[in-house]
Amino acid sequence: MKKYFKRFVKEIIPVFFGVLVALWINNWNEERKDKKYIDNFYSSLKKELSDTNKEMIKKRPSQKKLVDTLEFYSKNNTIPLLQVISKGGGVNGPLIKLNYWNALSNSKIELISYEKLAILTEIEEGKSLLKYKRNKLIDFIYSNMTKTTKEEKVVLKIMVLELMNTEKQVQRNIQKILNK
């Protein structure tokens, strides 16, 4: 019995250590793959957010022009709201791209640090809020486009300013990610 036990131990110990080494190599390889995946993700995400940031900067002057035009024509009760919007260059807003974030959030979200995850979540919430505000803005314009009173022009101006403030908050969060 002792002989079989020694033989059993001599055969099992190398197998046991072989399995441990194989597991260690497998874990190391998975960590390496995850790190490469996250590095590629951050690189692509930063490019996407950089493009979004540039678009936000590009759209801001046209939004300011609309606000100034609404202010200028607010006391003029002969020009309808739609014509004022047209003179102001229309309603412009940036497209916030989050394709890489959406892809990662559906697969390997556990690989992101909490700090970055919180900021990306805020950007996503800001994007949703902007979409909601833009829809409300468009609804307001459609329901008041022929009106000429000061009230509609002032309300639209406030709505555009609020939209711009939300965009600035999203842009600050984008800057946090780009600076990391």
Contact map, one row per residue, 1 for C-alpha under 8 A:
111110000000000000000000000000000000000000000000000000000000000000000000000000000000000000000000000000000000000000000000000000000000000000000000000000000000000000000000000000000000
111111000000000000000000000000000000000000000000000000000000000000000000000000000000000000000000000000000000000000000000000000000000000000000000000000000000000000000000000000000000
111111100000000000000000000000000000000000000000000000000000000000000000000000000000000000000000000000000000000000000000000000000000000000000000000000000000000000000000000000000000
111111110000000000000000000000000000000000000000000000000000000000000000000000000000000000000000000000000000000000000000000000000000000000000000000000000000000000000000000000000000
111111111000000000000000000000000000000000000000000000000000000000000000000000000000000000000000000000000000000000000000000000000000000000000000000000000000000000000000000000000000
011111111100000000000000000000000000000000000000000000000000000000000000000000000000000000000000000000000000000000000000000000000000000000000000000000000000000000000000000000000000
001111111110000000000000000000000000000000000000000000000000000000000000000000000000000000000000000000000000000000000000000000000000000000000000000000000000000000000000000000000000
000111111111000000000000000000000000000000000000000000000000000000000000000000000000000000000000000000000000000000000000000000000000000000000000000000000000000000000000000000000000
000011111111100000000000000000000000000000000000000000000000000000000000000000000000000000000000000000000000000000000000000000000000000000000000000000000000000000000000000000000000
000001111111110000000000000000000000000000000000000000000000000000000000000000000000000000000000000000000000000000000000000000000000000000000000000000000000000000000000000000000000
000000111111111000000000000000000000000000000000000000000000000000000000000000000000000000000000000000000000000000000000000000000000000000000000000000000000000000000000000000000000
000000011111111100000000000000000000000000000000000000000000000000000000000000000000000000000000000000000000000000000000000000000000000000000000000000000000000000000000000000000000
000000001111111110000000000000000000000000000000000000000000000000000000000000000000000000000000000000000000000000000000000000000000000000000000000000000000000000000000000000000000
000000000111111111000000000000000000000000000000000000000000000000000000000000000000000000000000000000000000000000000000000000000000000000000000000000000000000000000000000000000000
000000000011111111100000000000000000000000000000000000000000000000000000000000000000000000000000000000000000000000000000000000000000000000000000000000000000000000000000000000000000
000000000001111111110000000000000000000000000000000000000000000000000000000000000000000000000000000000000000000000000000000000000000000000000000000000000000000000000000000000000000
000000000000111111111000000000000000000000000000000000000000000000000000000000000000000000000000000000000000000000000000000000000000000000000000000000000000000000000000000000000000
000000000000011111111100000000000000000000000000000000000000000000000000000000000000000000000000000000000000000000000000000000000000000000000000000000000000000000000000000000000000
000000000000001111111110000000000000000000000000000000000000000000000000000000000000000000000000000000000000000000000000000000000000000000000000000000000000000000000000000000000000
000000000000000111111111000000000000000000000000000000000000000000000000000000000000000000000000000000000000000000000000000000000000000000000000000000000000000000000000000000000000
000000000000000011111111100000000000000000000000000000000000000000000000000000000000000000000000000000000000000000000000000000000000000000000000000000000000000000000000000000000000
000000000000000001111111110000000000000000000000000000000000000000000000000000000000000000000000000000000000000000000000000000000000000000000000000000000000000000000000000000000000
000000000000000000111111111000000000000000000000000000000000000000000000000000000000000000000000000000000000000000000000000000000000000000000000000000000000000000000000000000000000
000000000000000000011111111100000000000000000000000000000000000000000000000000000000000000000000000000000000000000000000000000000000000000000000000000000000000000000000000000000000
000000000000000000001111111110000000000000000000000000000000000000000000000000000000000000000000000000000000000000000000000000000000000000000000000000000000000000000000000000000000
000000000000000000000111111111000000000000000000000000000000000000000000000000000000000000000000000000000000000000000000000000000000000000000000000000000000000000000000000000000000
000000000000000000000011111111100000000000000000000000000000000000000000000000000000000000000000000000000000000000000000000000000000000000000000000000000000000000000000000000000000
000000000000000000000001111111110000000000000000000000000000000000000000000000000000000000000000000000000000000000000000000000000000000000000000000000000000000000000000000000000000
000000000000000000000000111111111000000000000000000000000000000000000000000000000000000000000000000000000000000000000000000000000000000000000000000000000000000000000000000000000000
000000000000000000000000011111111100000000000000000000000000000000000000000000000000000000000000000000000000000000000000000000000000000000000000000000000000000000000000000000000000
000000000000000000000000001111111110000000000000000000000000000000000000000000000000000000000000000000000000000000000000000000000000000000000000000000000000000000000000000000000000
000000000000000000000000000111111111000000000000000000000000000000000000000000000000000000000000000000000000000000000000000000000000000000000000000000000000000000000000000000000000
000000000000000000000000000011111111100000000000000000000000000000000000000000000000000000000000000000000000000000000000000000000000000000000000000000000000000000000000000000000000
000000000000000000000000000001111111110000000000000000000000000000000000000000000000000000000000000000000000001000000000000000000000000000000000000000000000000000000000000000000000
000000000000000000000000000000111111111000000000000000000000000000000000000000000000000000000000000000000000000000000000000000000000000000000000000000000000000000000000000000000000
000000000000000000000000000000011111111100000000000000000000000000000000000000000000000000000000000000000000000000000000000000000000000000000000000000000000000000000000000000000000
000000000000000000000000000000001111111110000000000000000000000000000000000000000000000000000000000000000000000000000000000000000000000000000000000000000000000000000000000000000000
000000000000000000000000000000000111111111000000000000000000000000000000000000000000000000000000000000000000001100000000000000000000000000000000000000000000000000000000000000000000
000000000000000000000000000000000011111111100000000000000000000000000000000000000000000000000000000000000000000000000000000000000000000000000000000000000000000000000000000000000000
000000000000000000000000000000000001111111110000000000000000000000000000000000000000000000000000000000000000000000000000000000000000000000000000000000000000000000000000000000000000
000000000000000000000000000000000000111111111000000000000000000000000000000000000000000000000000000100010000000000000000000000000000000000000000000000000000000000000000000000000000
000000000000000000000000000000000000011111111100000000000000000000000000000000000000000000000000000000000000000000000000000000000000000000000000000000000000000000000000000000000000
000000000000000000000000000000000000001111111110000000000000000000000000000000000000000000000000000000000000000000000000000000000000000000000000000000000000000000000000000000000000
000000000000000000000000000000000000000111111111000000000000000000000000000000000000000000000000000100000000000000000000000000000000000000000000000000000000000000000000000000000000
000000000000000000000000000000000000000011111111100000000000000000000000000000000000000000000000010110000000000000000000000000000000000000000000000000000000000000000000000000000000
000000000000000000000000000000000000000001111111110000000000000000000000000000000000000000000000000000000000000000000000000000000000000000000000000000000000000000000000000000001100
000000000000000000000000000000000000000000111111111000000000000000000000000000000000000000000000000000000000000000000000000000000000000000000000000000000000000000000000000000000000
000000000000000000000000000000000000000000011111111100000000000000000000000000000000000000000000110100000000000000000000000000000000000000000000000000000000000000000000000000000000
000000000000000000000000000000000000000000001111111110000000000000000000000000000000000000000001110000000000000000000000000000000000000000000000000000000000000000000000000001000100
000000000000000000000000000000000000000000000111111111000000000000000000000000000000000000000000000000000000000000000000000000000000000000000000000000000000000000000000000001000100
000000000000000000000000000000000000000000000011111111100000000000000000000000000000000000000000000000000000000000000000000000000000000000000000000000000000000000000000000000000000
000000000000000000000000000000000000000000000001111111110000000000000000000000000000000000000111100000000000000000000000000000000000000000000000000000000000000000000000000000000000
000000000000000000000000000000000000000000000000111111111000000000000000000000000000000000000000000000000000000000000000000000000000000000000000000000000000000000000000001001000000
000000000000000000000000000000000000000000000000011111111100000000000000000000000000000000000000000000000000000000000000000000000000000000000000000000000000000000000000000000000000
000000000000000000000000000000000000000000000000001111111110000000000000000000000000000000000110000000000000000000000000000000000000000000000000000000000000000000000000000000000000
000000000000000000000000000000000000000000000000000111111111000000000000000000000000000000001110000000000000000000000000000000000000000000000000000000000000000000000010001000000000
000000000000000000000000000000000000000000000000000011111111100000000000000000000000000000000000000000000000000000000000000000000000000000000000000000000000000000000000000000000000
000000000000000000000000000000000000000000000000000001111111100000000000000000000000000000000000000000000000000000000000000000000000000000000000000000000000000000000000000000000000
000000000000000000000000000000000000000000000000000000111111111000000000000000000000000000011100000000000000000000000000000000000000000000000000000000000000000000000000000000000000
000000000000000000000000000000000000000000000000000000011111111100000000000000000000000000000000000000000000000000000000000000000000000000000000000000000000000000010000000000000000
000000000000000000000000000000000000000000000000000000001111111110000000000000000000000000000000000000000000000000000000000000000000000000000000000000000000000000000000000000000000
000000000000000000000000000000000000000000000000000000000011111111000000000000000000000110010000000000000000000000000000000000000000000000000000000000000000000000000000000000000000
000000000000000000000000000000000000000000000000000000000011111111100000000000000000000000111000000000000000000000000000000000000000000000000000000000000000000100010000000000000000
000000000000000000000000000000000000000000000000000000000001111111110000000000000000000000000000000000000000000000000000000000000000000000000000000000000000000000000000000000000000
000000000000000000000000000000000000000000000000000000000000111111111000000000000000000110000000000000000000000000000000000000000000000000000000000000000000000000000000000000000000
000000000000000000000000000000000000000000000000000000000000011111111100000000000000101111100000000000000000000000000000000000000000000000000000000000000000100000000000000000000000
000000000000000000000000000000000000000000000000000000000000001111111110000000000000000100000000000000000000000000000000000000000000000000000000000000000000100110000000000000000000
000000000000000000000000000000000000000000000000000000000000000111111111000000000000000100000000000000000000000000000000000000000000000000000000000000000000000000000000000000000000
000000000000000000000000000000000000000000000000000000000000000011111111100000000001101100000000000000000000000000000000000000000000000000000000000000000000000000000000000000000000
000000000000000000000000000000000000000000000000000000000000000001111111110000000001100100000000000000000000000000000000000000000000000000000000000000001101100000000000000000000000
000000000000000000000000000000000000000000000000000000000000000000111111110000000000000000000000000000000000000000000000000000000000000000000000000000001100100000000000000000000000
000000000000000000000000000000000000000000000000000000000000000000011111111000000000000000000000000000000000000000000000000000000000000000000000000000000000000000000000000000000000
000000000000000000000000000000000000000000000000000000000000000000001111111100100001000000000000000000000000000000000000000000000000000000000000000000001000000000000000000000000000
000000000000000000000000000000000000000000000000000000000000000000000111111110000000000000000000000000000000000000000000000000000000000000000000000011101100000000000000000000000000
000000000000000000000000000000000000000000000000000000000000000000000001111110000000000000000000000000000000000000000000000000000000000000000000000011000000000000000000000000000000
000000000000000000000000000000000000000000000000000000000000000000000000111111100000000000000000000000000000000000000000000000000000000000000000000111000000000000000000000000000000
000000000000000000000000000000000000000000000000000000000000000000000000011111110000000000000000000000000000000000000000000000000000000000000000000111000000000000000000000000000000
000000000000000000000000000000000000000000000000000000000000000000000000000111110000000000000000000000000000000000000000000000000000000000000000000100000000000000000000000000000000
000000000000000000000000000000000000000000000000000000000000000000000000100111111011000000000000000000000000000000000000000000000000000000000000000100000000000000000000000000000000
000000000000000000000000000000000000000000000000000000000000000000000000000011111111000000000000000000000000000000000000000000000000000000000000111110000000000000000000000000000000
000000000000000000000000000000000000000000000000000000000000000000000000000000111111100000000000000000000000000000000000000000000000000000001001111100011000000000000000000000000000
000000000000000000000000000000000000000000000000000000000000000000000000000000011111110000000000000000000000000000000000000000000000000000001000110000000000000000000000000000000000
000000000000000000000000000000000000000000000000000000000000000000000000000000111111111000000000000000000000000000000000000000000000000000000000000000000000000000000000000000000000
000000000000000000000000000000000000000000000000000000000000000000001100100000111111111100000000000000000000000000000000000000000000000000000000000000000000000000000000000000000000
000000000000000000000000000000000000000000000000000000000000000001001100000000001111111111100000000000000000000000000000000000000000000000000000000000000000000000000000000000000000
000000000000000000000000000000000000000000000000000000000000000000000000000000000111111111000000000000000000000000000000000000000000000000000000000000000000000000000000000000000000
000000000000000000000000000000000000000000000000000000000000000001001000000000000011111111000000000000000000000000000000000000000000000000000000000000000000000000000000000000000000
000000000000000000000000000000000000000000000000000000000000010011111100000000000001111111000000000000000000000000000000000000000000000000000000000000000000000000000000000000000000
000000000000000000000000000000000000000000000000000000000000010011000000000000000000111111100000000000000000000000000000000000000000000000000000000000000000000000000000000000000000
000000000000000000000000000000000000000000000000000000000000000001000000000000000000111111110000000000000000000000000000000000000000000000000000000000000000000000000000000000000000
000000000000000000000000000000000000000000000000000000000000001001000000000000000000100011111000000000000000000000000000000000000000000000000000000000000000000000000000000000000000
000000000000000000000000000000000000000000000000000000000010011000000000000000000000000001111100000000000000000000000000000000000000000000000000000000000000000000000000000000000000
000000000000000000000000000000000000000000000000000000010010001000000000000000000000000000111110000000000000000000000000000000000000000000000000000000000000000000000000000000000000
000000000000000000000000000000000000000000000000000100110010000000000000000000000000000000011111000000000000000000000000000000000000000000000000000000000000000000000000000000000000
000000000000000000000000000000000000000000000000000100110000000000000000000000000000000000001111100000000000000000000000000000000000000000000000000000000000000000000000000000000000
000000000000000000000000000000000000000000000000100100000000000000000000000000000000000000000111110000000000000000000000000000100000000000000000000000000000000000000000000000000000
000000000000000000000000000000000000000000000001100100000000000000000000000000000000000000000011111000000000000000000000000000000000000000000000000000000000000000000000000000000000
000000000000000000000000000000000000000000001001100000000000000000000000000000000000000000000001111111000000000000000000000100000000000000000000000000000000000000000000000000000000
000000000000000000000000000000000000000000000000000000000000000000000000000000000000000000000000111111100000000000000000000000000000000000000000000000000000000000000000000000000000
000000000000000000000000000000000000000010011001000000000000000000000000000000000000000000000000011111110000000000000000000000000000000000000000000000000000000000000000000000000000
000000000000000000000000000000000000000000001000000000000000000000000000000000000000000000000000011111111000000000000001000000000000000000000000000000000000000000000000000000000000
000000000000000000000000000000000000000000000000000000000000000000000000000000000000000000000000011111111100000000000000000000000000000000000000000000000000000000000000000000000000
000000000000000000000000000000000000000000000000000000000000000000000000000000000000000000000000001111111110000000000000000000000000000000000000000000000000000000000000000000000000
000000000000000000000000000000000000000010000000000000000000000000000000000000000000000000000000000111111111100000000000000000000000000000000000000000000000000000000000000000000000
000000000000000000000000000000000000000000000000000000000000000000000000000000000000000000000000000011111111100000000000000000000000000000000000000000000000000000000000000000000000
000000000000000000000000000000000000000000000000000000000000000000000000000000000000000000000000000001111111100000000000000000000000000000000000000000000000000000000000000000000000
000000000000000000000000000000000000000000000000000000000000000000000000000000000000000000000000000000111111100000000000000000000000000000000000000000000000000000000000000000000000
000000000000000000000000000000000000000000000000000000000000000000000000000000000000000000000000000000011111111100000000000000000000000000000000000000000000000000000000000000000000
000000000000000000000000000000000000000000000000000000000000000000000000000000000000000000000000000000011111111100000000000000000000000000000000000000000000000000000000000000000000
000000000000000000000000000000000000000000000000000000000000000000000000000000000000000000000000000000000001111110000000000000000000000000000000000000000000000000000000000000000000
000000000000000000000000000000000100010000000000000000000000000000000000000000000000000000000000000000000001111110000000000000000000000000000000000000000000000000000000000000000000
000000000000000000000000000000000000010000000000000000000000000000000000000000000000000000000000000000000001111111011000000000000000000000000000000000000000000000000000000000000000
000000000000000000000000000000000000000000000000000000000000000000000000000000000000000000000000000000000000011111111000000000000000000000000000000000000000000000000000000000000000
000000000000000000000000000000000000000000000000000000000000000000000000000000000000000000000000000000000000000111111100000000000000000000000000000000000000000000000000000000000000
000000000000000000000000000000000000000000000000000000000000000000000000000000000000000000000000000000000000000011111110000000000000000000000000000000000000000000000000000000000000
000000000000000000000000000000000000000000000000000000000000000000000000000000000000000000000000000000000000000111111111000000000000000000000000000000000000000000000000000000001000
000000000000000000000000000000000000000000000000000000000000000000000000000000000000000000000000000000000000000111111111100000000000000000000000000000000000000000000000000000000000
000000000000000000000000000000000000000000000000000000000000000000000000000000000000000000000000000000000000000001111111110000000000000000000000000000000000000000000000000000000000
000000000000000000000000000000000000000000000000000000000000000000000000000000000000000000000000000000000000000000111111111000000000000000000000000000000000000000000000000010011000
000000000000000000000000000000000000000000000000000000000000000000000000000000000000000000000000000010000000000000011111111100000000000000000000000000000000000000000000000010001000
000000000000000000000000000000000000000000000000000000000000000000000000000000000000000000000000000000000000000000001111111110000000000000000000000000000000000000000000000000000000
000000000000000000000000000000000000000000000000000000000000000000000000000000000000000000000000000000000000000000000111111111000000000000000000000000000000000000000000010010000000
000000000000000000000000000000000000000000000000000000000000000000000000000000000000000000000000000000000000000000000011111111100000000000000000000000000000000000000000010011000000
000000000000000000000000000000000000000000000000000000000000000000000000000000000000000000000000010000000000000000000001111111110000000000000000000000000000000000000000000000000000
000000000000000000000000000000000000000000000000000000000000000000000000000000000000000000000000000000000000000000000000111111111000000000000000000000000000000000000000000000000000
000000000000000000000000000000000000000000000000000000000000000000000000000000000000000000000000000000000000000000000000011111111100000000000000000000000000000000000110110000000000
000000000000000000000000000000000000000000000000000000000000000000000000000000000000000000000001000000000000000000000000001111111110000000000000000000000000000000000000010000000000
000000000000000000000000000000000000000000000000000000000000000000000000000000000000000000000000000000000000000000000000000111111111000000000000000000000000000000000000000000000000
000000000000000000000000000000000000000000000000000000000000000000000000000000000000000000000000000000000000000000000000000011111111100000000000000000000000000000000100000000000000
000000000000000000000000000000000000000000000000000000000000000000000000000000000000000000000000000000000000000000000000000001111111110000000000000000000000000000100110000000000000
000000000000000000000000000000000000000000000000000000000000000000000000000000000000000000000000000000000000000000000000000000111111111000000000000000000000000000000000000000000000
000000000000000000000000000000000000000000000000000000000000000000000000000000000000000000000000000000000000000000000000000000011111111100000000000000000000000000000000000000000000
000000000000000000000000000000000000000000000000000000000000000000000000000000000000000000000000000000000000000000000000000000001111111110000000000000000000001000100000000000000000
000000000000000000000000000000000000000000000000000000000000000000000000000000000000000000000000000000000000000000000000000000000111111111000000000000000000000000100000000000000000
000000000000000000000000000000000000000000000000000000000000000000000000000000000000000000000000000000000000000000000000000000000011111111100000000000000000000000000000000000000000
000000000000000000000000000000000000000000000000000000000000000000000000000000000000000000000000000000000000000000000000000000000001111111110000000000000000000000000000000000000000
000000000000000000000000000000000000000000000000000000000000000000000000000000000000000000000000000000000000000000000000000000000000111111111000000000000001001100000000000000000000
000000000000000000000000000000000000000000000000000000000000000000000000000000000000000000000000000000000000000000000000000000000000011111111100000000000000000000000000000000000000
000000000000000000000000000000000000000000000000000000000000000000000000000000000000000000000000000000000000000000000000000000000000001111111110000000000000000000000000000000000000
000000000000000000000000000000000000000000000000000000000000000000000000000000000000000000000000000000000000000000000000000000000000000111111111000000000001000000000000000000000000
000000000000000000000000000000000000000000000000000000000000000000000000000000001100000000000000000000000000000000000000000000000000000011111111100000000001000000000000000000000000
000000000000000000000000000000000000000000000000000000000000000000000000000000000000000000000000000000000000000000000000000000000000000001111111100000000000000000000000000000000000
000000000000000000000000000000000000000000000000000000000000000000000000000000000000000000000000000000000000000000000000000000000000000000111111100000000000000000000000000000000000
000000000000000000000000000000000000000000000000000000000000000000000000000000001000000000000000000000000000000000000000000000000000000000011111111000010000000000000000000000000000
000000000000000000000000000000000000000000000000000000000000000000000000000000011100000000000000000000000000000000000000000000000000000000001111111000000000000000000000000000000000
000000000000000000000000000000000000000000000000000000000000000000000000000000011100000000000000000000000000000000000000000000000000000000000001111100000000000000000000000000000000
000000000000000000000000000000000000000000000000000000000000000000000000000000011000000000000000000000000000000000000000000000000000000000000001111110010000000000000000000000000000
000000000000000000000000000000000000000000000000000000000000000000000000000111111000000000000000000000000000000000000000000000000000000000000000011111011000000000000000000000000000
000000000000000000000000000000000000000000000000000000000000000000000000011110010000000000000000000000000000000000000000000000000000000000000000001111111000000000000000000000000000
000000000000000000000000000000000000000000000000000000000000000000000000011110000000000000000000000000000000000000000000000000000000000000000000000111111100000000000000000000000000
000000000000000000000000000000000000000000000000000000000000000000000000010000000000000000000000000000000000000000000000000000000000000000000000000011111110000000000000000000000000
000000000000000000000000000000000000000000000000000000000000000000000000000000001000000000000000000000000000000000000000000000000000000000000001001111111111000000000000000000000000
000000000000000000000000000000000000000000000000000000000000000000000110110000001000000000000000000000000000000000000000000000000000000000000000000111111111100000000000000000000000
000000000000000000000000000000000000000000000000000000000000000000000110010000000000000000000000000000000000000000000000000000000000000000000000000001111111110000000000000000000000
000000000000000000000000000000000000000000000000000000000000000000000000000000000000000000000000000000000000000000000000000000000000000000000000000000111111111000000000000000000000
000000000000000000000000000000000000000000000000000000000000000000000100000000000000000000000000000000000000000000000000000000000000000010011000000000011111111100000000000000000000
000000000000000000000000000000000000000000000000000000000000000001100110000000000000000000000000000000000000000000000000000000000000000000000000000000001111111110000000000000000000
000000000000000000000000000000000000000000000000000000000000000000000000000000000000000000000000000000000000000000000000000000000000000000000000000000000111111111000000000000000000
000000000000000000000000000000000000000000000000000000000000000000000000000000000000000000000000000000000000000000000000000000000000100010000000000000000011111111100000000000000000
000000000000000000000000000000000000000000000000000000000000001000100000000000000000000000000000000000000000000000000000000000000000000010000000000000000001111111110000000000000000
000000000000000000000000000000000000000000000000000000000000000000100000000000000000000000000000000000000000000000000000000000000000000000000000000000000000111111111000000000000000
000000000000000000000000000000000000000000000000000000000000000000000000000000000000000000000000000000000000000000000000000000000000000000000000000000000000011111111100000000000000
000000000000000000000000000000000000000000000000000000000000000000000000000000000000000000000000000000000000000000000000000000000100110000000000000000000000001111111110000000000000
000000000000000000000000000000000000000000000000000000000001001000000000000000000000000000000000000000000000000000000000000000000000000000000000000000000000000111111111000000000000
000000000000000000000000000000000000000000000000000000000000000000000000000000000000000000000000000000000000000000000000000000000000000000000000000000000000000011111111100000000000
000000000000000000000000000000000000000000000000000000000000000000000000000000000000000000000000000000000000000000000000000001001100000000000000000000000000000001111111110000000000
000000000000000000000000000000000000000000000000000000010000000000000000000000000000000000000000000000000000000000000000000001000100000000000000000000000000000000111111111000000000
000000000000000000000000000000000000000000000000000000000000000000000000000000000000000000000000000000000000000000000000000000000000000000000000000000000000000000011111111100000000
000000000000000000000000000000000000000000000000000000000000000000000000000000000000000000000000000000000000000000000000000001000000000000000000000000000000000000001111111110000000
000000000000000000000000000000000000000000000000000000000000000000000000000000000000000000000000000000000000000000000000011001100000000000000000000000000000000000000111111111000000
000000000000000000000000000000000000000000000000000010010000000000000000000000000000000000000000000000000000000000000000000000000000000000000000000000000000000000000011111111100000
000000000000000000000000000000000000000000000000000000000000000000000000000000000000000000000000000000000000000000000000000000000000000000000000000000000000000000000001111111110000
000000000000000000000000000000000000000000000000000000000000000000000000000000000000000000000000000000000000000000000011011000000000000000000000000000000000000000000000111111111000
000000000000000000000000000000000000000000000000110010000000000000000000000000000000000000000000000000000000000000000000001000000000000000000000000000000000000000000000011111111100
000000000000000000000000000000000000000000000000000000000000000000000000000000000000000000000000000000000000000000000000000000000000000000000000000000000000000000000000001111111110
000000000000000000000000000000000000000000000000000000000000000000000000000000000000000000000000000000000000000000000010000000000000000000000000000000000000000000000000000111111111
000000000000000000000000000000000000000000000100000000000000000000000000000000000000000000000000000000000000000000010011000000000000000000000000000000000000000000000000000011111111
000000000000000000000000000000000000000000000100110000000000000000000000000000000000000000000000000000000000000000000000000000000000000000000000000000000000000000000000000001111111
000000000000000000000000000000000000000000000000000000000000000000000000000000000000000000000000000000000000000000000000000000000000000000000000000000000000000000000000000000111111
000000000000000000000000000000000000000000000000000000000000000000000000000000000000000000000000000000000000000000000000000000000000000000000000000000000000000000000000000000011111
